[in-house]
């Protein structure tokens, strides 16, 4: 049962709980931490300046945003600069977003909003639905922090729609969480509980620790508001466990303060004090002045309610001093209020009045800021009304002058009417001639188009004729050579082994020439080559490769939504096919690999071809590149891209070819 005294204590502490909820409940974006940051930094130092390095800088910046905030800014800015150099808009957008997270955690909302707006511009320019959802959600969070919930909620629902369009469950859960927080501050607790519960259920299903941390904390605050303190403590404890796992010191301190307040309302002051002291220790170590002032004054008030007056005064004075030093008006107001009540409890009414006057002064200063705003709005309204009166007077004067002008103009309207009629006739003649010229121009364009089509048809016929000649004449001749070599070997069974091997080698080379000739004929017979054509051709090639290397597993995947509609010219498609063919052949010949894979993926402006194996690898700095690698690099340049080779002894080899989507497009 809750006693009257405990009810009074709960009422006194309710505003403190509200503030704790405010500072600890927002989910900006699911931050990620690295299990081995030293390993990531080592990879970063050796990484080439490519898009993969931009992504690595982004991941490291996100890690430091949670574990070591002051280190996050430098990595995010490096990622932005490299993305600008590489013309990689997605990488720039996401690094700008993380830089905004950094400023937001620093409570520098102006700079945070500037970075988010830059990221939002890129998301709109590149039609990035994912980027739009993430950045819009963060902009809404800034509005929530500034108390402008009417602006925040429509933005949060726009972010939710974008995440639902993507089917991104993590983003949907994040949007539910932030919508619930906004409704909390609008005092709509039914919707608050509805959205926070949805978010928590999804975060639990996804196993998203950062989302669960905020979700449990928010649900705990709702239970706290409903005076279900055991449920609130259980929810806060889950949030605290996740905060410790993520190494997020600020969130740990907020979770501990929330738990301490709940225990205080239950009357368990021993546990309450222990948790408050843990929270204060963490905030002092992190130099979180706002949190320190809040914890000092809140703990001091809790001690006052326990009638531990000396210790209460110690913490309340510390909180007031810190709040005065850093102009934290809300904590200063609450501190003076508690000190006044403390002096009254000790029958020191002179000191109580002194603190009460200080409390009123701070409260009035806050009210004066609001009054100043009201006065400015009133002045603006007054100036607006004054200008409207002046405009009305001017309109009256203009109307009087207009009447005089009308009388004078009546005499010349007839002349103007005649001139207008002549102008209309002239316009009609001009428009008719313009229409005729346009028709003649279209006829000329049609003739030009027909001529181009006729030329293309002739070129296609010429190409087909050449391919038939290659197949019928050169192909037949090469086949005849193979047959003759086999007959020669059969006729001279007792020939020397070396001569037999040379003849076999010539036969194999000739067979390979026929295969390559067929590939060339295949390409010549096509006006354009799609990914589907390449996949079919490469699949046939890989099936042959499996026969040559039975112990090796091959894979070919296409992770690109535009692949189905994208078509290359026959030359570009052949270059892409030859790169894959040469890369797989090299892996079979030299890598001794058990797995060889080919993957095609995409971003907003590029396709990325990756050929990898898990073989022996080699040191590119000490190994001389052969003609095959030179040819692949040349073909990549002809595609408008670049080839990047990554290999290390014992760790396999990876070839990456970045191809602009517009290059080689049919």
Protein Blocks (a to p, Z undefined) as FASTA:
>chain_A
ZZfklmmmmmmmmmmmmmmmmmmmccfbacdddfblmlmmmmmmmpccdfklmmmmmmmm
mmmmmmommlmmmmmmmmmmmmmmnopaklmmmmmmmmmmmmmmnopaklmmmmmmmmmm
mmmmnopaklmmmmmmmmmmmmmmnopaklmmmmmmmmmmmmmmnopaklmmmmmmmmmm
mmmmnopaklmmmmmmmmmmmmmmnopaklmmmmmmmmmmmmmmnopaklmmmmmmmmmm
mmmmnopaklmmmmmmmmmmmmmmnopaklmmmmmmmmmmmmmmnopaklmmmmmmmmmm
mmmmnopaklmmmmmmmmmmmmmmnopaklmmmmmmmmmmmmmmnopaklmmmmmmmmmm
mmmmmmmmmmmmmmmmmmmmmmmmmmmmmmmmmmmmmmmmmmmmmmmmmmmmmmmmmmmm
mmmmmmmmmmmmmmmmmmmmmmmmmmmmmmmmmmmmmmmmmmmmmmmmmmmmmmmmmmmm
mmmmmmmmmmmmmbcfklmmmmmmmmmmmmmmmmmmmmmmmmmmpmbdcfklmmmmmmmm
mmmmmmmmmmbccddddddfklmmpccdfklmmmmmmmmmmmmmmmmmmnopabdcdddd
ddfkbccdddddfbebpafklpccdfklmmmmmmmmmnopacdddddehiapaddddddf
kgopZZ
